Amino acid sequence: MIIPKYWAEAKTKTKFEGRQYTIKRFGWSDENIESAQQHAEQRVFEALEQLKIDKTVRRIDHKIAYNGAEGLPIREEIISQYDDVIITRNSYGALCLNTPDVLFADIDFVTQPHSSLYFIIFFVLLASSGLGAFYFSSWFIFGIGFVLSLLVTSLIAKSVFKFQQKLKGTPEQQALEKIRAFSTHYPTWHLRVYRTPNGYRILVMHQIFEPRGEQVQSFFKAIYADPYYDLMCQNQNCFRARISPKPWRIGVERLRQGIWPISNERMADRENWVREYERQAEDYASCRFVEQFGSQMVHPKAKRVQSIHDQYCKSDSLLDLA
């Protein structure tokens, strides 16, 4: 997990085998902006060397908040730090807790039919239209069937989904059942479960973990963790939890041009936005503690992270979730 304090950019143009290349690279440092600039220039040099050897190279670093796919660290403003636990402000303005080894997982409630269900229903309807057209030797019937398939697939899929929910339980019940099932199979795991606005969050307390390790991947699969979160953990080699409300849920517009760092000219606007956001956020919690599963074993580091997390999230309050 790398979350630098300082960022810089270097750019150069070169011609190679008759083609013009513009190479842009970011650099970063925890020391000062000068070290970040030197790092950026070093990365440009390395890119030019790669071009000579491989005959191809990625031309630019993309300025996005976290892009482990390109080997870039998390690009967010550092708000506070507790040893190796770092609190940052993300691109839309909420605070996030970043930890290299204390396992968090998010489970989003399934409230819409999966795309595969739409496909299966559409295919069945279309195949039925094809059979009807073949039986009556009429393309007109197939055309009518195709149009009807487009019109009613969504309605049928939603009806099937509602029926499945009646059999399996609400999205909340299904998600909690997956957590219970995991705890039953792995009783030595200590799981703290929190309710979020659209799902559950799990904080694992009995040990610390390697984000790219097999244990973590098996855990994510077993509880049907958010796949985007899973990918972020692997790319950035850390775990992460949002610990303040999403702005639009508390009547505040999303932070504009929130990718760090920003220009000095926009800093005053950012600070004004943060003051308004923090004022509105006082009346909301980010998650609420629900219950604990499994063993009572507690790793000291996980306990420390839990304390930080719960304090920021106001997880023991009765405030509305956002």
C-alpha positions in Angstrom: 0.0 0.0 0.0 1.5 3.3 -1.1 -0.3 6.7 -0.5 2.2 9.5 -1.2 2.1 13.0 0.2 3.6 14.7 -2.9 3.0 14.2 -6.6 4.7 15.6 -9.7 4.7 15.1 -13.4 7.3 14.8 -16.1 6.8 14.7 -19.9 9.0 14.3 -22.9 8.7 13.9 -26.7 10.8 11.4 -28.7 10.9 9.9 -32.2 11.3 6.2 -32.5 11.3 4.2 -35.7 9.6 7.0 -37.6 6.9 7.5 -35.0 6.4 10.4 -32.7 5.9 9.6 -29.0 4.9 11.8 -26.1 5.7 10.1 -22.8 4.1 11.4 -19.6 4.8 9.9 -16.1 3.8 10.8 -12.6 6.3 10.7 -9.7 5.6 10.6 -6.0 7.3 11.0 -2.7 6.6 11.3 1.1 9.5 13.7 1.5 9.0 16.7 -0.7 7.9 17.9 -4.2 11.4 17.9 -5.4 11.8 14.2 -4.7 8.5 13.6 -6.5 9.7 15.5 -9.5 13.0 13.5 -9.6 10.9 10.3 -9.4 8.7 11.4 -12.3 11.7 12.2 -14.5 13.3 8.8 -13.6 10.1 7.0 -14.6 10.1 8.9 -18.0 13.7 7.7 -18.5 12.6 4.2 -17.7 9.7 4.4 -20.2 12.1 5.5 -22.9 14.4 2.6 -22.2 11.4 0.3 -22.3 10.4 1.7 -25.7 13.9 0.9 -27.1 13.8 -2.7 -25.8 10.2 -3.7 -26.3 9.4 -1.4 -29.3 6.2 -0.3 -27.5 5.3 1.5 -24.3 2.3 2.9 -22.5 2.5 6.6 -23.4 0.8 8.3 -20.4 -0.1 7.8 -16.8 -3.8 8.4 -16.3 -4.8 10.8 -13.5 -7.4 8.8 -11.6 -7.7 8.3 -7.8 -6.5 4.7 -7.7 -5.1 2.8 -10.6 -3.1 -0.2 -9.6 -3.4 -1.6 -13.1 -0.8 0.9 -14.2 1.4 0.5 -11.1 0.3 3.8 -9.6 -0.3 4.4 -5.9 -3.5 5.7 -4.4 -3.8 9.3 -5.4 -5.8 11.0 -2.6 -5.3 13.7 0.0 -4.0 12.3 3.3 -6.1 13.6 6.1 -4.6 11.8 9.0 -2.4 8.8 9.8 -2.3 6.2 12.6 1.0 4.3 12.1 0.3 2.4 8.8 -3.4 3.2 8.8 -4.1 6.2 6.5 -7.2 8.2 6.3 -7.7 9.9 2.9 -10.3 12.0 1.1 -11.5 10.2 -2.1 -12.3 11.8 -5.4 -15.9 12.6 -4.5 -15.1 13.9 -1.1 -15.7 11.2 1.4 -13.1 9.9 3.9 -11.7 6.4 3.5 -9.7 4.2 5.8 -6.8 2.4 4.1 -5.0 -0.4 5.8 -2.3 -2.8 4.5 -3.5 -5.9 6.4 -6.7 -5.6 8.4 -9.4 -7.3 6.3 -12.6 -5.4 5.4 -15.1 -6.7 2.9 -18.3 -5.1 1.5 -21.4 -7.0 0.4 -23.9 -5.1 -1.7 -27.5 -6.2 -1.6 -28.8 -7.8 -4.8 -31.8 -5.7 -5.7 -32.0 -6.2 -9.4 -32.1 -9.4 -11.6 -28.7 -10.5 -12.8 -28.0 -9.8 -16.5 -27.9 -13.6 -17.2 -31.5 -13.9 -16.2 -32.5 -11.3 -18.8 -30.5 -13.1 -21.4 -32.0 -16.5 -20.6 -35.6 -15.2 -20.7 -35.0 -13.3 -23.9 -33.4 -16.4 -25.5 -36.3 -18.6 -24.5 -38.9 -16.2 -25.9 -36.9 -15.7 -29.1 -36.5 -19.4 -29.6 -40.2 -19.9 -29.1 -40.8 -17.2 -31.7 -38.5 -19.1 -34.0 -40.3 -22.4 -33.5 -43.6 -20.6 -34.2 -42.3 -19.1 -37.4 -40.9 -22.4 -38.5 -44.2 -24.2 -37.8 -46.3 -21.6 -39.7 -43.6 -20.8 -42.3 -44.0 -17.1 -41.5 -41.2 -14.5 -40.9 -44.0 -12.2 -39.8 -44.6 -14.3 -36.8 -40.9 -14.3 -36.0 -40.8 -10.5 -36.3 -43.8 -10.1 -34.0 -42.2 -12.5 -31.5 -38.9 -10.7 -31.6 -40.6 -7.3 -30.8 -42.6 -8.9 -28.0 -39.5 -10.5 -26.6 -37.8 -7.1 -26.3 -40.9 -5.6 -24.7 -41.7 -8.3 -22.1 -38.2 -9.7 -21.1 -37.7 -7.1 -18.5 -41.1 -7.5 -16.9 -40.7 -11.3 -16.8 -37.2 -11.1 -15.3 -38.4 -8.8 -12.5 -41.3 -11.0 -11.8 -39.0 -14.1 -11.6 -36.6 -12.1 -9.4 -39.4 -11.2 -7.0 -40.5 -14.8 -6.8 -37.0 -15.9 -6.1 -36.8 -13.4 -3.2 -40.0 -14.8 -1.7 -38.3 -18.3 -1.7 -34.9 -17.2 -0.6 -35.7 -14.1 1.6 -35.0 -10.4 1.2 -31.6 -9.2 0.0 -30.7 -8.4 3.6 -31.5 -11.9 4.7 -29.7 -13.5 1.8 -26.5 -11.5 2.4 -26.6 -12.2 6.2 -27.1 -15.9 5.5 -24.0 -16.0 3.4 -22.0 -14.5 6.3 -23.6 -17.0 8.7 -22.7 -19.9 6.4 -19.1 -18.8 6.2 -18.9 -18.5 10.0 -20.3 -22.0 10.4 -17.6 -23.4 8.1 -14.8 -21.3 9.7 -15.7 -20.9 13.4 -12.2 -19.6 14.3 -12.8 -16.5 12.3 -14.0 -13.5 14.2 -16.3 -11.4 12.1 -17.8 -8.0 13.0 -20.8 -7.2 10.7 -22.0 -3.6 10.0 -25.0 -2.4 8.1 -24.2 0.1 5.4 -26.8 2.1 3.3 -26.8 -0.6 0.6 -25.4 -3.7 2.2 -23.1 -5.1 4.9 -19.5 -4.5 5.8 -17.4 -7.2 7.5 -14.3 -6.4 9.6 -12.3 -9.5 10.4 -10.7 -9.4 13.8 -8.8 -12.6 14.7 -5.8 -12.1 12.5 -4.2 -9.8 9.8 -4.1 -10.8 6.1 -2.2 -10.3 2.9 -4.6 -8.6 0.5 -3.5 -10.7 -2.5 -3.4 -13.9 -0.5 -5.5 -17.0 -1.2 -7.3 -16.8 2.1 -8.7 -13.4 1.2 -9.8 -14.4 -2.3 -11.6 -17.5 -0.9 -13.3 -15.3 1.7 -14.4 -12.8 -0.9 -15.9 -15.5 -3.1 -17.7 -17.2 -0.2 -19.5 -14.1 0.9 -20.0 -12.7 -2.6 -18.0 -9.5 -1.9 -18.3 -6.6 -4.2 -16.1 -7.6 -7.2 -14.9 -4.0 -7.8 -13.7 -3.8 -4.2 -11.9 -7.2 -4.7 -10.1 -5.8 -7.7 -9.1 -2.6 -5.9 -7.6 -4.7 -3.0 -5.5 -6.7 -5.4 -4.4 -3.7 -7.5 -3.5 -1.5 -4.5 -2.4 -4.3 -2.1 -4.5 -3.0 0.7 -8.0 -3.0 2.3 -10.3 0.0 2.4 -13.5 1.2 4.0 -15.5 4.4 3.5 -15.9 6.0 6.9 -17.9 9.2 6.1 -21.1 9.7 4.2 -21.4 9.9 0.4 -22.0 13.6 -0.3 -25.2 13.2 -2.4 -26.8 11.2 0.3 -26.6 14.2 2.7 -27.6 17.0 0.3 -24.2 18.0 -0.7 -22.9 18.0 -4.3 -20.1 15.7 -5.3 -16.6 17.3 -4.9 -15.5 18.7 -8.3 -12.1 17.9 -9.6 -11.4 15.9 -6.5 -8.4 13.9 -7.7 -5.4 14.9 -5.7 -3.4 17.0 -5.9 -5.3 20.1 -7.1 -4.1 23.5 -8.2 -3.6 26.3 -5.6 -6.2 28.3 -7.4 -8.9 25.7 -6.5 -7.8 25.0 -2.9 -10.1 27.7 -1.4 -13.1 26.2 -3.2 -12.1 22.8 -1.9 -11.8 23.9 1.7 -15.2 25.6 1.5 -16.7 22.4 0.2 -15.1 20.4 3.0 -16.5 22.7 5.6 -20.0 22.4 4.2 -19.7 18.7 3.8 -18.5 18.2 7.4 -21.3 20.3 8.8 -23.9 18.2 7.0 -22.2 14.9 7.8 -22.5 15.5 11.5 -26.1 14.2 11.5 -25.3 10.9 9.7 -23.4 7.6 10.3 -21.6 5.6 7.6 -22.4 2.2 9.0 -24.0 0.6 12.1 -22.8 -2.4 14.0 -25.1 -5.3 13.7 -23.6 -8.4 15.3 -20.5 -10.5 15.8 -20.0 -14.0 14.4 -17.5 -16.7 15.2 -14.6 -16.8 17.7 -13.6 -14.2 20.3 -10.0 -14.1 19.2 -8.8 -10.5 18.5 -5.6 -9.4 16.9 -4.2 -6.2 18.5 -3.8 -4.5 15.2 -7.4 -5.3 14.1 -8.7 -4.0 17.4 -6.9 -0.7 16.9 -8.3 -0.4 13.4 -11.8 -1.3 14.6 -11.6 1.6 17.1 -10.6 4.1 14.5 -13.2 2.8 12.1 -16.0 2.8 14.6 -15.2 6.3 15.8 -15.2 7.8 12.3 -18.2 5.9 11.1 -20.3 6.5 14.3 -21.2 2.9 14.1 -22.7 2.7 17.6 -25.1 5.6 17.0 -28.7 5.6 15.9 -28.1 8.3 13.2 -29.3 7.7 9.6 -26.9 5.9 7.4 -25.5 7.7 4.4 
